[in-house]
Amino acid sequence: MCILDYENKCIGGQLNWSDLMIAEILQLLDFFIDRQVKENSLEVKTGTVEF
């Protein structure tokens, strides 16, 4: 994949492509961690309500 830098030159791409992938994966991880925390806290709240 050809990635253009600010001078519109084609950079080899491997490093930049993996950097983009890593950033996306980190965003996904953040999203899932947030969701997991919310689900866990909801479970805890409903658990305390039930018992």
A tleap script that builds the chain and sets N, CA, C and O, in Angstrom:
source leaprc.protein.ff14SB
mol = sequence {
  NMET CYS ILE LEU ASP TYR GLU ASN LYS CYS
  ILE GLY GLY GLN LEU ASN TRP SER ASP LEU
  MET ILE ALA GLU ILE LEU GLN LEU LEU ASP
  PHE PHE ILE ASP ARG GLN VAL LYS GLU ASN
  SER LEU GLU VAL LYS THR GLY THR VAL GLU
  CPHE
}
set mol.1.N position { 0.848 -1.189 0.000 }
set mol.1.CA position { 0.000 0.000 0.000 }
set mol.1.C position { 0.885 1.241 0.000 }
set mol.1.O position { 1.867 1.311 0.739 }
set mol.2.N position { 0.535 2.214 -0.828 }
set mol.2.CA position { 1.338 3.419 -0.938 }
set mol.2.C position { 0.734 4.509 -0.084 }
set mol.2.O position { -0.412 4.905 -0.296 }
set mol.3.N position { 1.504 5.002 0.891 }
set mol.3.CA position { 1.017 6.074 1.748 }
set mol.3.C position { 1.763 7.351 1.401 }
set mol.3.O position { 2.991 7.353 1.316 }
set mol.4.N position { 1.021 8.445 1.199 }
set mol.4.CA position { 1.628 9.719 0.823 }
set mol.4.C position { 1.940 10.522 2.073 }
set mol.4.O position { 1.125 10.621 2.990 }
set mol.5.N position { 3.157 11.103 2.091 }
set mol.5.CA position { 3.463 11.995 3.203 }
set mol.5.C position { 3.060 13.411 2.816 }
set mol.5.O position { 2.418 13.615 1.785 }
set mol.6.N position { 3.431 14.385 3.629 }
set mol.6.CA position { 2.962 15.754 3.384 }
set mol.6.C position { 3.493 16.325 2.072 }
set mol.6.O position { 2.937 17.296 1.559 }
set mol.7.N position { 4.576 15.732 1.509 }
set mol.7.CA position { 5.092 16.227 0.227 }
set mol.7.C position { 4.571 15.386 -0.928 }
set mol.7.O position { 5.071 15.496 -2.047 }
set mol.8.N position { 3.577 14.552 -0.674 }
set mol.8.CA position { 3.006 13.675 -1.688 }
set mol.8.C position { 4.028 12.714 -2.273 }
set mol.8.O position { 3.912 12.301 -3.427 }
set mol.9.N position { 5.026 12.359 -1.476 }
set mol.9.CA position { 5.963 11.325 -1.906 }
set mol.9.C position { 5.469 10.001 -1.344 }
set mol.9.O position { 4.900 9.935 -0.254 }
set mol.10.N position { 5.702 8.964 -2.112 }
set mol.10.CA position { 5.248 7.657 -1.650 }
set mol.10.C position { 6.256 7.082 -0.667 }
set mol.10.O position { 7.413 6.858 -1.023 }
set mol.11.N position { 5.832 6.844 0.552 }
set mol.11.CA position { 6.710 6.208 1.528 }
set mol.11.C position { 6.457 4.702 1.460 }
set mol.11.O position { 5.333 4.256 1.230 }
set mol.12.N position { 7.507 3.944 1.660 }
set mol.12.CA position { 7.447 2.495 1.559 }
set mol.12.C position { 6.179 1.889 2.117 }
set mol.12.O position { 5.659 0.927 1.551 }
set mol.13.N position { 5.670 2.421 3.204 }
set mol.13.CA position { 4.332 2.031 3.617 }
set mol.13.C position { 4.276 1.030 4.748 }
set mol.13.O position { 3.371 1.124 5.578 }
set mol.14.N position { 5.192 0.071 4.834 }
set mol.14.CA position { 5.053 -0.971 5.852 }
set mol.14.C position { 4.921 -0.364 7.248 }
set mol.14.O position { 3.956 -0.647 7.957 }
set mol.15.N position { 5.871 0.457 7.640 }
set mol.15.CA position { 5.818 1.047 8.979 }
set mol.15.C position { 4.557 1.860 9.166 }
set mol.15.O position { 3.864 1.712 10.173 }
set mol.16.N position { 4.249 2.724 8.198 }
set mol.16.CA position { 3.096 3.604 8.334 }
set mol.16.C position { 1.811 2.795 8.375 }
set mol.16.O position { 0.914 3.084 9.167 }
set mol.17.N position { 1.722 1.777 7.519 }
set mol.17.CA position { 0.518 0.948 7.493 }
set mol.17.C position { 0.332 0.263 8.842 }
set mol.17.O position { -0.776 0.242 9.377 }
set mol.18.N position { 1.401 -0.295 9.393 }
set mol.18.CA position { 1.252 -0.984 10.675 }
set mol.18.C position { 0.948 0.017 11.790 }
set mol.18.O position { 0.237 -0.309 12.741 }
set mol.19.N position { 1.485 1.233 11.675 }
set mol.19.CA position { 1.148 2.251 12.672 }
set mol.19.C position { -0.348 2.535 12.649 }
set mol.19.O position { -0.984 2.641 13.698 }
set mol.20.N position { -0.907 2.659 11.441 }
set mol.20.CA position { -2.346 2.890 11.328 }
set mol.20.C position { -3.111 1.724 11.928 }
set mol.20.O position { -4.070 1.917 12.674 }
set mol.21.N position { -2.680 0.505 11.596 }
set mol.21.CA position { -3.354 -0.688 12.118 }
set mol.21.C position { -3.307 -0.687 13.642 }
set mol.21.O position { -4.311 -0.952 14.301 }
set mol.22.N position { -2.134 -0.386 14.195 }
set mol.22.CA position { -1.986 -0.387 15.660 }
set mol.22.C position { -2.921 0.640 16.279 }
set mol.22.O position { -3.557 0.374 17.299 }
set mol.23.N position { -3.005 1.824 15.656 }
set mol.23.CA position { -3.888 2.862 16.190 }
set mol.23.C position { -5.335 2.383 16.182 }
set mol.23.O position { -6.067 2.586 17.150 }
set mol.24.N position { -5.749 1.741 15.076 }
set mol.24.CA position { -7.124 1.258 14.998 }
set mol.24.C position { -7.382 0.174 16.030 }
set mol.24.O position { -8.428 0.161 16.679 }
set mol.25.N position { -6.418 -0.742 16.183 }
set mol.25.CA position { -6.580 -1.832 17.149 }
set mol.25.C position { -6.690 -1.253 18.562 }
set mol.25.O position { -7.504 -1.709 19.365 }
set mol.26.N position { -5.858 -0.240 18.859 }
set mol.26.CA position { -5.924 0.377 20.184 }
set mol.26.C position { -7.282 1.019 20.412 }
set mol.26.O position { -7.835 0.928 21.508 }
set mol.27.N position { -7.829 1.674 19.376 }
set mol.27.CA position { -9.156 2.267 19.518 }
set mol.27.C position { -10.195 1.189 19.804 }
set mol.27.O position { -11.057 1.363 20.666 }
set mol.28.N position { -10.110 0.067 19.072 }
set mol.28.CA position { -11.049 -1.029 19.297 }
set mol.28.C position { -10.919 -1.542 20.721 }
set mol.28.O position { -11.919 -1.771 21.401 }
set mol.29.N position { -9.668 -1.723 21.174 }
set mol.29.CA position { -9.454 -2.214 22.535 }
set mol.29.C position { -10.073 -1.254 23.544 }
set mol.29.O position { -10.763 -1.682 24.469 }
set mol.30.N position { -9.826 0.049 23.367 }
set mol.30.CA position { -10.428 1.035 24.268 }
set mol.30.C position { -11.937 0.879 24.297 }
set mol.30.O position { -12.552 0.882 25.363 }
set mol.31.N position { -12.531 0.741 23.111 }
set mol.31.CA position { -13.983 0.613 23.015 }
set mol.31.C position { -14.465 -0.609 23.793 }
set mol.31.O position { -15.410 -0.523 24.577 }
set mol.32.N position { -13.800 -1.756 23.568 }
set mol.32.CA position { -14.247 -2.979 24.236 }
set mol.32.C position { -14.017 -2.905 25.736 }
set mol.32.O position { -14.840 -3.388 26.514 }
set mol.33.N position { -12.909 -2.307 26.150 }
set mol.33.CA position { -12.640 -2.176 27.583 }
set mol.33.C position { -13.708 -1.293 28.223 }
set mol.33.O position { -14.237 -1.620 29.285 }
set mol.34.N position { -14.025 -0.155 27.561 }
set mol.34.CA position { -15.088 0.722 28.085 }
set mol.34.C position { -16.388 -0.055 28.230 }
set mol.34.O position { -17.059 0.018 29.260 }
set mol.35.N position { -16.738 -0.808 27.172 }
set mol.35.CA position { -17.999 -1.546 27.206 }
set mol.35.C position { -17.978 -2.582 28.323 }
set mol.35.O position { -18.954 -2.751 29.054 }
set mol.36.N position { -16.845 -3.272 28.441 }
set mol.36.CA position { -16.734 -4.304 29.466 }
set mol.36.C position { -16.900 -3.693 30.853 }
set mol.36.O position { -17.602 -4.242 31.703 }
set mol.37.N position { -16.249 -2.557 31.074 }
set mol.37.CA position { -16.354 -1.887 32.375 }
set mol.37.C position { -17.800 -1.498 32.645 }
set mol.37.O position { -18.302 -1.699 33.751 }
set mol.38.N position { -18.480 -0.934 31.629 }
set mol.38.CA position { -19.868 -0.533 31.824 }
set mol.38.C position { -20.730 -1.753 32.121 }
set mol.38.O position { -21.565 -1.716 33.025 }
set mol.39.N position { -20.536 -2.843 31.365 }
set mol.39.CA position { -21.332 -4.042 31.604 }
set mol.39.C position { -21.073 -4.580 33.008 }
set mol.39.O position { -22.004 -4.961 33.719 }
set mol.40.N position { -19.785 -4.606 33.403 }
set mol.40.CA position { -19.452 -5.106 34.733 }
set mol.40.C position { -20.096 -4.253 35.819 }
set mol.40.O position { -20.646 -4.784 36.783 }
set mol.41.N position { -20.028 -2.922 35.665 }
set mol.41.CA position { -20.604 -2.072 36.700 }
set mol.41.C position { -22.128 -2.215 36.715 }
set mol.41.O position { -22.748 -2.137 37.776 }
set mol.42.N position { -22.728 -2.423 35.547 }
set mol.42.CA position { -24.168 -2.665 35.511 }
set mol.42.C position { -24.500 -3.962 36.238 }
set mol.42.O position { -25.453 -4.029 37.015 }
set mol.43.N position { -23.692 -4.999 35.973 }
set mol.43.CA position { -23.930 -6.277 36.639 }
set mol.43.C position { -23.817 -6.103 38.149 }
set mol.43.O position { -24.637 -6.617 38.909 }
set mol.44.N position { -22.797 -5.376 38.566 }
set mol.44.CA position { -22.605 -5.161 40.003 }
set mol.44.C position { -23.810 -4.434 40.583 }
set mol.44.O position { -24.295 -4.788 41.658 }
set mol.45.N position { -24.298 -3.407 39.865 }
set mol.45.CA position { -25.441 -2.645 40.384 }
set mol.45.C position { -26.682 -3.533 40.469 }
set mol.45.O position { -27.365 -3.550 41.493 }
set mol.46.N position { -26.973 -4.266 39.403 }
set mol.46.CA position { -28.156 -5.120 39.445 }
set mol.46.C position { -27.970 -6.211 40.489 }
set mol.46.O position { -28.930 -6.637 41.131 }
set mol.47.N position { -26.724 -6.662 40.655 }
set mol.47.CA position { -26.458 -7.685 41.659 }
set mol.47.C position { -26.767 -7.172 43.056 }
set mol.47.O position { -27.368 -7.878 43.866 }
set mol.48.N position { -26.353 -5.941 43.336 }
set mol.48.CA position { -26.616 -5.402 44.669 }
set mol.48.C position { -28.105 -5.130 44.842 }
set mol.48.O position { -28.628 -5.231 45.952 }
set mol.49.N position { -28.798 -4.783 43.748 }
set mol.49.CA position { -30.241 -4.557 43.851 }
set mol.49.C position { -30.949 -5.873 44.156 }
set mol.49.O position { -31.871 -5.917 44.971 }
set mol.50.N position { -30.509 -6.950 43.494 }
set mol.50.CA position { -31.191 -8.228 43.668 }
set mol.50.C position { -30.971 -8.799 45.062 }
set mol.50.O position { -31.880 -9.385 45.650 }
set mol.51.N position { -29.746 -8.626 45.595 }
set mol.51.CA position { -29.457 -9.327 46.849 }
set mol.51.C position { -29.737 -8.483 48.048 }
set mol.51.O position { -29.544 -8.933 49.178 }
savepdb mol mol.pdb
quit
